[in-house]
Amino acid sequence: MSPLVSRYDALALRLTQADWLVPTLARFLFAAVLLVYYLNSGLTKLGDGPTGLFVPAPGAYAQIFPRAFEAAGYDTEALGLFHHLVVVAGTWAEFVLPVAIVLGLFTRLAALGMACFVVVQSITDLLGHGQSAALGAWFDRFPDALLLDQRALWLFLLVVLIIKGAGPVSFDRALRGARRPA
């Protein structure tokens, strides 16, 4: 075996054994690419004052239920309890889930919730907001379509965290260590 192949094999073996690397990089990339995006999106949904977490801004309804909100004459009171609960939960999710992922706290559950959120967000963009031009197509020469291209990569990143967990530098690891008997 040539020295070059031996070096390559040794490097590949070290990378294969570095179980900490993939989940740590996944959380870092999530923080670098999506954390501020979701926090800012959540901020646009908050209502005024200290009750803003429980009484979202009208724009939150327009973002999450665009057609229903239009049909209700842009009157939040004309929408039902279901709409209100979904908007409140969606607003909270945009804060809680990304922060939990970055901290590595209940990472698998947070990543699963975030993956579901991304799917619902994509369906809302496509059907609710009528962004069919943003759909794009896989296996074409354009890698920048919002829905099929970008969101697929977001989901892959989240699936990595669902499968691998948070990695060693996380609250999950600290909690797991605290549960083990001495």
C-alpha positions as CSV (number, residue, x, y, z in Angstrom):
1,M,0.0,0.0,0.0
2,S,1.4,3.4,-0.9
3,P,2.1,6.0,1.8
4,L,-0.5,8.3,0.3
5,V,-3.2,5.7,0.6
6,S,-2.1,4.8,4.1
7,R,-2.3,8.5,5.2
8,Y,-5.8,8.8,3.5
9,D,-7.0,5.7,5.3
10,A,-5.6,6.9,8.7
11,L,-7.4,10.3,8.2
12,A,-10.6,8.6,7.2
13,L,-10.5,6.4,10.2
14,R,-9.9,9.4,12.6
15,L,-12.9,11.2,11.0
16,T,-15.1,8.1,11.2
17,Q,-14.3,7.8,14.9
18,A,-14.9,11.5,15.6
19,D,-18.6,11.0,16.7
20,W,-18.7,14.5,18.2
21,L,-17.9,16.3,14.9
22,V,-21.1,15.9,12.9
23,P,-23.6,16.9,15.5
24,T,-21.5,19.7,16.8
25,L,-21.0,21.1,13.2
26,A,-24.8,20.6,12.6
27,R,-25.6,22.7,15.6
28,F,-23.0,25.4,14.7
29,L,-24.4,25.6,11.1
30,F,-28.0,25.8,12.4
31,A,-26.9,28.7,14.7
32,A,-25.0,30.4,11.9
33,V,-27.6,30.0,9.2
34,L,-31.1,29.7,10.8
35,L,-31.0,31.0,14.4
36,V,-31.3,34.7,13.7
37,Y,-33.7,34.1,10.8
38,Y,-36.2,32.3,13.2
39,L,-35.7,34.7,16.1
40,N,-36.4,37.7,13.8
41,S,-39.4,35.9,12.3
42,G,-40.7,35.3,15.8
43,L,-40.2,38.9,16.8
44,T,-42.4,40.0,13.9
45,K,-45.3,38.0,15.3
46,L,-45.2,39.4,18.9
47,G,-48.0,41.7,19.9
48,D,-47.5,44.9,21.8
49,G,-46.4,45.1,25.4
50,P,-45.9,42.4,28.0
51,T,-48.9,40.3,26.7
52,G,-47.3,40.1,23.2
53,L,-46.4,36.5,23.7
54,F,-50.1,35.6,24.3
55,V,-51.7,38.2,22.0
56,P,-49.8,38.1,18.7
57,A,-49.6,40.9,16.3
58,P,-52.1,40.9,13.4
59,G,-49.2,40.3,11.0
60,A,-48.7,36.9,12.7
61,Y,-52.1,35.8,11.5
62,A,-51.3,37.1,8.0
63,Q,-48.1,35.1,8.0
64,I,-49.5,31.8,9.3
65,F,-53.1,31.9,8.0
66,P,-52.9,34.3,5.1
67,R,-56.1,33.1,3.3
68,A,-58.2,32.7,6.5
69,F,-57.1,36.1,7.8
70,E,-58.0,37.7,4.5
71,A,-61.4,35.9,4.5
72,A,-62.0,37.2,8.1
73,G,-61.5,40.8,6.8
74,Y,-58.1,41.0,8.6
75,D,-59.9,40.9,11.9
76,T,-58.2,38.7,14.5
77,E,-61.3,38.5,16.5
78,A,-63.2,37.0,13.6
79,L,-60.8,34.0,13.7
80,G,-61.5,31.1,16.0
81,L,-59.6,29.8,19.1
82,F,-57.9,27.2,16.8
83,H,-56.3,30.0,14.8
84,H,-55.2,31.9,17.9
85,L,-53.7,28.8,19.5
86,V,-51.8,27.8,16.4
87,V,-50.4,31.4,15.9
88,V,-49.3,31.5,19.6
89,A,-47.7,28.1,19.4
90,G,-46.0,28.9,16.1
91,T,-44.7,32.2,17.6
92,W,-43.3,30.5,20.6
93,A,-41.8,27.7,18.5
94,E,-39.8,30.2,16.6
95,F,-38.1,31.2,19.8
96,V,-38.0,28.0,21.9
97,L,-37.0,25.4,19.3
98,P,-34.0,27.2,17.7
99,V,-32.6,28.2,21.1
100,A,-33.0,24.6,22.4
101,I,-31.2,23.3,19.3
102,V,-28.3,25.7,19.7
103,L,-28.0,25.0,23.5
104,G,-28.2,21.3,22.8
105,L,-31.2,21.0,25.1
106,F,-33.7,18.2,24.3
107,T,-32.0,18.4,20.9
108,R,-33.7,15.4,19.1
109,L,-37.2,16.6,20.2
110,A,-36.4,20.2,19.3
111,A,-35.0,19.2,15.9
112,L,-38.1,17.0,15.2
113,G,-40.3,19.9,16.1
114,M,-38.3,22.3,14.0
115,A,-38.4,19.9,11.0
116,C,-42.2,19.7,11.3
117,F,-42.2,23.5,11.6
118,V,-40.2,23.8,8.3
119,V,-42.6,21.5,6.5
120,V,-45.6,23.5,7.6
121,Q,-43.8,26.7,6.8
122,S,-43.1,25.5,3.3
123,I,-46.7,24.3,2.7
124,T,-47.9,27.7,4.0
125,D,-45.5,29.5,1.6
126,L,-46.7,27.4,-1.3
127,L,-50.4,27.2,-0.7
128,G,-51.2,30.0,1.7
129,H,-49.0,32.7,0.2
130,G,-49.1,31.3,-3.4
131,Q,-45.4,31.2,-3.8
132,S,-45.4,28.6,-6.5
133,A,-42.5,30.3,-8.3
134,A,-40.4,29.6,-5.2
135,L,-41.0,25.9,-5.4
136,G,-38.2,25.1,-7.8
137,A,-37.2,21.6,-8.8
138,W,-34.7,19.1,-7.8
139,F,-32.1,17.9,-10.2
140,D,-32.2,21.1,-12.2
141,R,-29.3,23.5,-12.7
142,F,-30.6,26.1,-10.3
143,P,-29.6,25.3,-6.6
144,D,-31.3,28.3,-5.0
145,A,-35.1,27.6,-5.1
146,L,-36.5,28.5,-1.7
147,L,-38.7,25.5,-1.1
148,L,-37.4,22.4,-2.7
149,D,-33.7,23.3,-2.6
150,Q,-33.1,25.4,0.5
151,R,-35.7,23.8,2.8
152,A,-34.4,20.3,1.8
153,L,-31.0,21.3,3.1
154,W,-32.5,22.7,6.3
155,L,-34.4,19.5,6.8
156,F,-31.3,17.4,6.2
157,L,-29.5,19.5,8.9
158,L,-32.3,18.8,11.3
159,V,-32.4,15.1,10.5
160,V,-28.7,14.9,11.4
161,L,-29.6,16.3,14.8
162,I,-32.6,13.9,15.2
163,I,-30.4,10.9,14.4
164,K,-27.1,11.9,16.1
165,G,-28.3,14.1,18.9
166,A,-26.5,17.3,20.2
167,G,-23.0,16.0,20.6
168,P,-20.7,16.4,23.6
169,V,-20.9,20.1,24.2
170,S,-24.5,20.3,25.1
171,F,-27.1,20.4,27.9
172,D,-28.2,17.0,26.7
173,R,-24.8,15.5,27.6
174,A,-24.8,17.3,30.9
175,L,-28.3,16.0,31.8
176,R,-27.4,12.5,30.7
177,G,-24.3,12.6,32.9
178,A,-26.4,13.9,35.9
179,R,-28.8,11.0,35.5
180,R,-26.1,8.3,35.7
181,P,-25.4,6.9,39.2
182,A,-21.9,7.6,40.6
